[in-house]
């Protein structure tokens, strides 16, 4: 298509087809009122009347930036539009649907106008103020009219953007204070999904309900933690099974591509995100699992200081949340960084050095001439001095402990202990006290009466919550024991983690003395002492006594039972 264009510098008229780029932008992918199709249609109508062609052979010149905010990203920072602006020789004009699809600030418009003026480009807005089309022609460097008009319109756009931001911020602040109300428009916390508000709670707006897919992942992680697995091991398993991370889970729910940019300044791009120690611990320490609304990492509270709920059905109870927090609580480091020891060994916590009484650890190095892993005394790495540090082959002592343990308890029936969580107000009390102390640091910094009033309201709410928590009594957890119908021998397995749990729960302890000359061929049982203490003691004693009595009876030297005459008869006969 051709059109007549007058060059003000040359004073002559010539025919030219303008090479255009159709620009499409959306802040929110679900926005139907400003859909890409509507923007394309408006751009095509404007292009047809101005002699602009978007096609080049079989391709279309187009910059589509979806889910990109004009308030946060200037035209030069948007993925597709920024790439076109870096190639000004490939086109003559940029076409947008409306002004707000291009910019939201005077600073961005100034930069865009300066770029258009330097490269002699046209900027077209299919629907301007009042519905009319706006055309800014910067091909004439001597005409300042276009730049002036654009700056005036940019000022209006910036004022409108700030007004919208203030309205949205105020609306979100009001919605945060409403129990069970979810503001929407963003990603919900992992473990929850937006659902319509039930009629019994007003039926207006949205609330959050547990997301079955995400909750099953959270329950699996907690179950593995309770069973003794390390966070890093859990993360590896989740990645190996391609379980979506919280970010990828939401992308899949919305039908979007997974992955994105990672690595801070390096900005590496991955096709999917990975589970890590940080991802898991941050997930499990987030109080939103209690159903609390969170804002900027802190609970949203009502006038009485109580946390405002975001869901009628929280994922965890307070007792469960505190139990997970206790498991995740860091423990003092007992070994130097970089030591090659296995913390999942079967006898970890069971085997001890007789010289210092401290634990021995499984050294996974094979530098010893036997090439076999060994349990070693690591007292020196913990800043202790052992008078006779020792080591012993792992397979020897693990087999010995297994035999001794099953000989004592192999025929005893196992039980399952179900813990009924108690309640301790102290963890939440300490968190609220820390929040109150941080809030107190802002005292006196408020300049307006409204700010001082808001500060005092939050201080009163936190104080009321602290008083409420102080009045609550601690409730101890309860343990319910039920028989399984299986013996320890039945439940013994090749899983080192399960073996360690069985041994430690039974109070098993093995002390190892330094080896003797020639002890490299087999385990010298004089070096080791196996003992047990704990809840199984009465059962072990009863079983040992019964076994000893049966053995004595089989030998014929058992003591006479009450009322028996067998021994007396034998004596008289003699």
N, C-alpha and C positions, 0 to 999 in steps of 0.2 A: 504494500500500500504506500502511496506517495502523497505528500502534502506540500503546499507552498510555504516556505519559511523565508523571512526577510532577515538578512544579516545587517544589523545597524552599522557596523564598521565599514563594510564594503558598499552599502547602499544598493545592493542588487538582490534580486529574488531568485531562488533556486529551489528545486524539488528534492526532498530528502525523506527517506524512511527512517524513523528513529528506532534504534535498538533499545528495547526496554527490558527492565527486570521487574517482575511482579513480586512484591514483598508481602508476605503473610506472617502474622505473629499472633500467638495466643499466650496469655498468662496462665490459664488453667485449661487443661485438655478437655474438660467436660463442659466448657462454656459453649452452649448451643447458639446463643444470640450473636456471637462473633465468630461463627464457624469458618474454617478455611474455605469452604465452598462459597459462602456468602462473600468473603473478601475477594476471592478469585473472580466471581461474577461481576462485582462492582469495578474491579480493575480492568476487566475485558471491555466493559462498556466505555470507560474513560479512554482506553487505548484505541478503540475503534474510531472515536471522534477526533483524536489528536494525531492519528497517523503513527501509532506506536505498535511495533511488532515484537511479541515475546518469543517467537520461534526462531530457531536457527538450525535449518536442516530438519532433522527428526527430533531434536531436543527442544526443551522449553527453558528459557532463562527465568529462573524463579528462586527466591530466597525464602525458605519456609523454616521458621523458628517457632516450634511448639513448646509449650510449658516454659516460656521465657518471659520474665517480667521486664517491662520497659523502665520501671523505676529502679531496678537493680542492675540492669545491663544496658550499656549504651549501644547504639547501632554498631559501633566498631568491635564490641565484645561479644556480639551474638554469633553463634557458630556459622550460619550460612550467609547472613547479610554481611558480617565482617569479612568473609572470604571474598565476596563480590566487591566490597569497597576497596579491597587491596588490589583489585584488577580494574582500575577505572577505564582502561583502553578497550575493554570488552563490551561496553554498552554506553548509551547516551542519556538515559532517563530512568529514574526509579519511580515506581508507582505503588502507592499505598491506598488502602480503602479509606481510612480516616487518619486524622492527625495523631490520635493517641496510639495508633498501631506503630508509629515511627518513634516518637519520643514522649517523655513525661517531665522533662526539666529544661530550663532555659540553657543550662550548660551544655547538655547534649545537642540541643538545636543549634547553638552557636557553633559547636564543633562540626555538625553536619553541614551547616550553611557555609562555613569556611572551606570545608572539603569540596563542596559543590562549586563554589566560586573559583577555587584553585584549579579544578579539573574541567570547568565549563560544562556542568551537567544541569539537567532539568529535574525538579522534584515535583511530583504530581500527587494530589490527594483527591481520590474519586468523589468523596463526599466531605465537603468542608463545613464550616459553620453555617447553619441555616439550610444545609442540604446542597449548597452550590459547590461546584468543582473549584479546587484551588490549584493553580499552576505557577510555580516559581522557576523562572528561567534565568539561570546564572551563566548563560553563554555569552552575555554581554557584560564584561567586567566594569563598564562605565556606568551601569544602571544599579543604584543602591536600593531601589524600591523593594525588590524581592527579599533582600536580607532584612530590611526594616520590618516588613510585614511578617516575616517568619519569626522574628524575635518577639513581636507583639503577641502573636498567636502562641508562641512557646510559653510566654508569661502566663497566659490564660490556662494553658494545659498544665503548667506546674501548680498553679493555684488549685485547679480542679483535682489534680492528683493528691495534693496534701489534704484537701477537704475529704476526699474518699478515704484516705489513710486514717484520718482522725475519726471518721464515722465508723470504719471497720474496727479500729482499735477500741473505741468506746463500746461497740456492740459485743466484741469478744470479751471485754472485761466484765460486762454485765452477765453474759452467758456463763462465764466461769463461776460466778457466785450461785448459779442455779443448780440445785442438786439434780444429778443424773442427766443433765442437759449437755449434749455434745454439740460444739459449735459447728463442726463439719468443715469442709473446704480444705482439709489437709489429711495427712497420714495419721491414723489412730495409733495409740500405743500398741506394741506387739503383744498379741494375746487377746486383743479385743477387735470387734468389728462394729461399724455403725448400723443400727437398726432403728426403725420408727419407734417413737416414744409410745409405750403401752397406754391404753386408755385410762387405766387406773391411776396413772401418774400425769394425766392431763391430755395425752395424745397429741401434743404439739411439739414439733421438731424431732430431733434425733437423740438417741442415747447409745451407750456402748454395751455390748453383750459379749461373752466369751466366744472367741473364734475357735471352733473345735480343732482345726488343723494346727493352729499355733499352740493351743493349750496342750495338745498331745506331745508336742516337742518340748515344751516347758516341763511337763510332768516327767518325760523321759530323762531330761537333764538332771532334775532333782533326784530322781530315783537312782541314777548312776552316781551322783554325789553321795547320797546316803549309803550306797553300797561300797564306797571307798575309792571310786575312780577319781583321778586328778582331772582338773578342768581342762588342761591341755590335751589329755587323752580323749576326753569327751568331744572336744573340738575336732580332733583328727577323725574320730568316728563319724561325726556329722558330715564333715567334708567328704569323706570316702563314700558315704551313702547319698551324696548330692541333696542333702536336706537344705531347703532354701533358708538363707539368713533373714533376719527381720526386714532388711531393706528389699531383698529380692522377693520375699513373701508378698509384700504390698504391691510390688511391680507386677507380679504374676496375677494378683487379684484384680488389678486394673487393666490387665491385658497388655502391659508394656514390656519392653525388653529389660532383661535383668542386667546387673552390673552397672559400671559407671567409672568415674574418676576416683583414684585413690592416691595416697602418697604425698599429700600436701603440695609442696612446690614442684615436685617431679611430675605430678598430674598424670600418672600412668592410668591406662584404661584397661579394665578387666571385663570379661564377658559375664562374670558373676562374682559376687562378694563371698568371702570366706569367713567361716566361724573362727574366732580367735579367743584367747583367754579374756581379753578386754571386752569383747562383745558379750560373752556369757556372763561375766561378773557384773557388768553394767546392767544387763537385763535382769538378773536375779536380785540386785540391790535396789532396783527401782520400786518405790512405794506404790506405783500405779498397780502393781500386782495385788495390793490390798484393796483396790477399787478407788483409791484416792485420786483426785484431780491434781495434776502437777503443772506448775508454771515456772519456767526458768530454773528447773531443778529443785523447787521447793513446793511443799504441799499448799494448796489453796484452802483457806480456812474461813469459817463463818464467823459471825459476831461473837460466838462463845468459844472460839478457838478450835472447834472440832473440824477435822478434815472434811471437805466437801466431796461427796461421792460422785464418781463418773459412771458407775455401773451398779445395778441392783444386785448383781451376782459376781462378787470379786473372785479372782482366780485363787488366791491364797488367803487363809486366815492369818491373824496376827501371830499365832503360835507357830504356824508353819513357816511364815516369813522369817521369824526370829531364829528358828531352827536352821534354815538355809543360811542365814547370816552368820550363825556360829560356825558352820562348816567352812564358809568362805573366809572367816577371820584369819588373817595371816599369822603364822606361827614363827617364833624366833628361828633364825637360820642356825642349824647345828653343824653344817659342813661348809667348807670353803667352796667358793664358786669354781666350777670347772672340774670337780671331782667326778670320776667315772664310777658311780655307784648306782645300783638298781634299787629304787624305793618301792618297787612292787614285789620284792623277794618274798618267798613263802615264810621265812623265819624272821622277817623284820619285826622287831619288838619282842621277839621270843628269845633269840640267841644273844648271849652276853659274854663279855670277856671277864674271866675270873680275876685278872690283875687289877682292873679298875672298876668293875661292876657296870660299865657302860655298854650300850648296844654295839653289836657288830653289824657291819653292812656288807652286802654282796658286791664284791668288786668284779665288774664285768670284763675287765681287761684279761687278756690271755698271755701275759708276759711271763708267767711262771712256766717252768719246764714241762709241767704236766699238761699245760694248755687248757686247764679246767677252771671255771669260776670258783672263787673262794670267798668265804666270809672273813672279814678282816677287822681288827680293832682300829678304830679311827679316832682315838682319844686326842691325839696331838692336834688334829685339824680343828677340834673344838676347844683348844686352849687348855687341855688337861694333860697330865703326865701319868702314864701307865707304867707300873713297875715291871710288868711282864707282858707286853703286848703279844697277841697271838693271832693265828689265822688257821683255818681248817677248810678242807674241800667241801664245797656246797652239797654235792650229791651225797656224800657220806652222811653228813649231819641231817640233811632233810629226810633221808631214808630212815635213819636212826630215830628221829623224832616221830615220824609217822608210825613206825612199829611200836614205840613206847606209848604213844598217845592212844592208838587203837587197842593196844593190849589192855589199857586201863579203862577206856570208855567206849570201845568199839561196839559193845553189846547194849549200851545204855540208849534209851529212846531219846531222841532230840525233841526240842520244844520250839515253838515260835512265840516270840515276844512281840505283842502289839502295844505300841506306846500311844497313850491318849495324851495329847499335848496339854500342858498346863498354860498358865498365863503369867507373864512377868511384865509389869508396866514400865520397868526401868529402861529398856532400850528406847521406847518411844519418848519417855520422859527426858532422857539425855539428848535425844535429837531435838526435841522442842526447846530445851534449855539452850542448846547451841544456836538454834534459830532466833531465840529471844535475845541472846547476847549479841549476835550479829546485828539484829534490829536496833538494839540500844546504842550501837556505835553511830547510828545516823541521827541520834537525838540532837535537837537544836540546829540542824542544818537546813530545816525547812524555812522558806522565805514567805510563803503565802499561808493564809489562814486555812485554806482547803487542804494544803499539803500537811500542815500540822495536825489537822483533824484526822486525816487519813492515817498518819503515823500513829496517833494516839489510839485510834480504833484497832489497829493491828496489834499494838502493844497490849491493849486490854484483852484482846482475843487470845493472844499467846499466854498471858498471865492466867486467864480463866482455864485454858487447857492444862497448864502446868498444875494448877490447883486440883483439877479433876483427876489427873493422873496420880498425883500424890495421895489422893484419898482411896485409890484402888488397892486391893489386897492381892498379893502374889498367890497364884494357885499352882501347886506342884503337879508335875506330870504323873500319870499313873501307868503301870505296866501290867498287861494282862497276858498270862502265859498259858498256852494251849499245846497239848502233845501233837506230834505230827504222824505218829505211827511208824516212823523210820528210825533206825539206829544211826549212830555216828559213822559206823562202817558203811552203811548204805549211802550216806550223804557225802562221804569223802570223795573228792574229785581231783582231777589233774590241774584244776585252775588254782594258780598260786595265790591269787587274791582271796578266794574262798577258803583255802587252807589256812591262810594267815588269820582270817576272821574267826574261824573255828578255834584255832589255837589260842588267840589272844582273849576271846570271850571265855574260854575255859581256864584262863590264868596259867597257861603253860609257860615254863621258863627253862632254858637250857644254858648252863654255864660251861665254858670251854677253857681248859688249862693249856699251857704251852705243850707242844708235842715232845715226844721222846725220840731218841735216836732210832732210826729204822721205821718210824711211823708213817712213812709215805706210801706203804703198800696197802694198808687198810686203816679203818678208824680204830684207834685204841680207845676202848670204852672207858678206860680209867681216866681219860682226859675230860669226859663229859659227865654232867650231873643234870638229870631231867627231873623236874618237879612240877606240881600243879597246885594251884590255890584258887578258891573262888566258889561259885555256886554249885559246881559239880562235886565238891568234896564229899558231902554226905552220900551221894549216889555211888561214888567211887569206893568209899569206905564200906558201904553195904555190899557192893558187888565183890570187893576183895575178901571180905569176911566170909561171904557165902561160898566163894570159890575155894577158900582155904579150908572151910568146914567140909565141903564136898570131897576135896582131895584127901583130907584126914579120914573121912568115912570110908573112902575107897581103899585106904591102906589098912583099915580095921582098927585104928587107934583113936576113934572119935570118942569123946566123953559120953557116958550114959545119959539118955534122955530121962526127964523126970518120970518116975514110976517104972523104969525099965529094970529087968532082973537078969538081963543077958550077962553082964559083967560079973555079977555075983555068982551066977551058976558056973561060969568058967573058972572062977577062983576056987570054989568048993571042990570042983572036980580035980583041980590040981592038988 
